[in-house]
Structures are given as structure tokens and as C-alpha cells.
Amino acid sequence: MNKLLIALTAAFAAISFNAHAHGDAKPMHGGVVQSASDRDFELVSEGTGAAVYVVDHGKPADTAKMSGKLTVLDGKEKTEAELTPAGSNKLQAANIKLAPGAKAVASISGATGKVITVRFTVK
């Protein structure tokens, strides 16, 4: 019984470590990182707009055929902007403000038409 308990504890620790390590992406552009569909998305405030950087398994993802919408909820105020390709792994939204504490939702579709929804809390 004791050996079974030790084996189960070790198995759960290994599973926990692997799940934790996959979700620990660090911001590369000073933004907020979330993972969805085996990709990392970093939301960054840029001047009068925002950007979403996409990383696929540690490598910049090609965003040339991606598009989407960024919705920001700040208290009772809701703003939306189109996300358009703006570089190798960057999608950009113009005329949108990311205030600390705001909630943001990016709906991004790729060349296959699959839509990925990513939720952020702005810091």
C-alpha cells in the first residue's frame, strides 16, 4: 500500500510539473501572455492601439493569413477593433485602449478558418 501511494504521488507530481511548465510563457514585449490551442498570445499596449504577438511552440507564428477582432471591456465601457497582420508574428488593433484591470478578448482566425479565442486581464 505504501509503495502504491509513493508511485501515485510521483505520477501526479510529474503530470503537475509538465502542465505547469507548458503554461509558463514569459512576456517578450512587456505584455500579458495567455495560451490557447497550443500557442502563446501576448497582448501589448502600443501607443493608441494594441498588438497581439503569436508564438507557436517557442517560435514566432506566421500571422500573414490571420485576422480577428479584439474586444476590450473596461468597467461599463466596451470597445472593439479589427486585428490585422503587422509583421512576422504580430497582429495589430488600432484606436483601442488597454487600461490596467480591463478584460480583453481576442478572437483570431487563421488560414484554416478555425477561430481561437484568447482572454486576457490587462496589468
C-alpha positions, 0 to 999 in steps of 0.5 A: 500500500505504501509503495502504491501511494509513493508511485501515485504521488510521483505520477501526479507530481510529474503530470503537475510539473509538465502542465505547469511548465507548458503554461509558463510563457514569459512576456517578450514585449512587456505584455500579458501572455495567455495560451490557447490551442497550443500557442502563446498570445501576448497582448501589448499596449502600443501607443493608441492601439494594441498588438497581439504577438503569436508564438507557436511552440517557442517560435514566432507564428506566421500571422500573414493569413490571420485576422480577428477582432479584439474586444476590450471591456473596461468597467461599463465601457466596451470597445472593439477593433479589427486585428490585422497582420503587422509583421512576422508574428504580430497582429495589430488593433488600432484606436483601442485602449488597454487600461490596467484591470480591463478584460480583453478578448481576442478572437483570431482566425487563421488560414484554416478558418478555425477561430481561437479565442484568447482572454486576457486581464490587462496589468 
